[in-house]
Amino acid sequence: MKSLLKNLGLILVVLGAVILIVCYASGNVNNNGILGGSLFLIVIGLISYIILNKRITD
């Protein structure tokens, strides 16, 4: 459980990046909801990665 929680931020960042790549590949770059959602995932992922890795030690 600790490893999943420790990697949660990284998973969110990768998920946000995959959404951006899929939007670019499909040509759907004018949908602000999808782009904003992926930005939100990346920012929350970065913040949670920093906070969780400071608190969780092996």
Beta strands, then each sheet from edge to edge (+ up, - down):
end
